[in-house]
């Protein structure tokens, strides 16, 4: 029996892996929901849902995230798709027993505000979980819904690796920031201590990423007493690895393994065009 016979319907979904910094604990956090509906009822999951026919993947990700959490990410970027035929199989027509497979596209989100989270009718709990680089399973439930544990692990590894060649660190910060605050982001995500003088020299050598600001609004305050030198992001720059993680070899090995897995999973699967309408918007 061919794949198209077993799964005549393919549904498109999105999941959002949204991170924030817990400044008191100096830790990276991720937002999870506890499902109150089937399938996978009572399991923790990533925010997500089905794509409607008149919207892009990014539009769906933003709409669904706001609907399910009550907050909006400051940054959102498409990560990768997950299409294992066993990841999410569900009946879409109870009378005929017709089944569907769900292909999801994961997005990386960054949240920088402190607005109150809001539960929707399809969740019984919502909270921020600490997500360390080491001892991951001590803080994150391993029996998450669907393949969300794998998606979360992949996304967090990519986020940490990306800091070596991208200016993504400033997306965790307010509009005006100090070099010390950028260093804080690197140290929190990498769980290392960096030499301040060496780190700042490397930062100022990255062209087009940040620029010094001579004057900032009166409401911009420093966490320390001495007036700091303020900076602002000029553009989200990609650069040659100038800021290397002292313990980053394992992360880079995971990146190589991840790319190898992507390249080995490009087998095309034929799926018949759906005969049922996906109304969209519901939790997947």
C-alpha positions, -999 to +999 in steps of 0.1 A: +000+000+000+015+033-011+019+064+010-008+083-009-033+055-002-026+055+035-026+093+038-048+108+011-048+141+030-018+162+040-023+191+065+001+220+069+008+233+104+032+255+122+048+254+156+065+282+174+095+277+197+096+310+216+125+319+238+131+346+263+158+355+289+151+352+326+174+379+338+170+371+375+180+335+370+203+343+340+187+315+321+172+308+287+134+300+289+110+285+264+072+288+263+051+256+265+014+248+267-003+219+283-030+205+260-066+201+271-078+185+239-071+153+219-049+141+204-021+141+230-043+155+257-026+165+290+008+166+273+031+197+271+035+211+236+048+240+216+023+266+205+010+257+171-019+251+147-031+247+112-024+271+083-054+286+067-057+287+029-054+324+026-022+330+047+015+325+045+033+303+070+047+333+089+012+349+090-002+317+104+026+315+130+020+350+142-018+346+143-017+313+162+009+323+187-010+354+197-043+335+199-028+308+221-006+328+244-019+364+244+016+378+236+035+386+204+071+377+197+096+405+189+114+383+164+101+353+143+120+333+118+113+301+099+136+272+111+127+239+093+100+215+084+092+181+101+074+156+078+079+121+093+046+103+084+044+089+119+048+122+137+010+131+137-016+108+122-052+117+128-087+109+115-102+138+096-135+121+087-151+101+115-177+085+091-152+072+065-122+069+088-102+089+064-067+097+079-043+126+074-006+132+080+005+165+094+036+184+081+047+211+104+071+240+099+089+252+130+096+288+137+121+304+162+106+332+182+121+357+207+101+375+233+114+405+251+085+420+271+068+411+303+031+410+294+009+385+312+003+351+294-033+342+286-047+307+283-070+298+254-098+271+255-075+244+242-049+246+270-050+239+307-017+254+316+009+277+301+044+285+315+080+294+308+104+265+312+141+268+318+160+253+289+197+247+297+224+235+273+233+207+296+209+184+316+181+193+291+157+165+303+159+177+339+138+207+330+119+198+299+092+170+299+105+142+276+070+130+268+060+161+250+032+159+224+040+146+190+077+152+181+078+186+199+107+175+222+128+168+191+118+202+176+126+220+208+160+203+211+169+210+174+158+247+177+176+254+209+208+239+196+206+259+164+199+291+184+231+287+204+252+278+174+238+307+154+254+332+179+288+324+165+280+338+130+249+360+135+239+392+153+209+374+168+219+382+203+207+418+200+171+406+193+169+396+230+176+432+240+157+465+240+163+491+213+192+507+233+218+484+250+253+482+262+282+459+251+279+443+285+243+433+279+253+417+246+280+397+265+253+387+290+233+371+262+263+351+249+272+339+284+236+330+293+230+310+261+264+294+260+266+289+298+302+302+298+322+332+311+339+354+285+368+378+289+352+413+287+381+431+269+385+404+243+348+400+237+342+438+233+371+441+209+355+414+187+321+431+189+334+464+176+352+447+147+319+434+132+309+458+105+273+468+101+259+451+132+258+477+160+266+514+162+272+537+191+244+561+201+254+595+215+220+604+229+192+581+242+157+589+255+155+600+291+136+568+301+165+546+291+183+537+323+214+517+331+214+488+356+246+502+370+254+536+384+280+548+359+266+563+327+273+536+300+280+539+263+248+530+245+245+511+213+218+502+188+214+475+163+221+486+127+211+454+110+208+417+117+242+408+104+257+375+095+295+374+099+325+351+097+329+333+130+346+360+151+329+353+184+336+316+191+320+296+219+349+283+241+329+251+246+312+252+212+328+221+195+299+199+207+273+224+194+291+226+160+291+188+159+254+188+164+250+213+136+269+190+112+248+161+123+216+181+118+226+192+083+235+155+075+201+144+087+184+171+066+203+160+035+194+123+040+157+130+045+149+147+011+131+117-003+100+130-020+066+116-008+037+119-031+005+130-014-029+133-030-045+167-029-069+170+000-106+164-007-116+179+027-113+216+037-090+225+065-108+252+084-075+261+101-067+278+133-072+248+156-045+234+178-025+206+163 
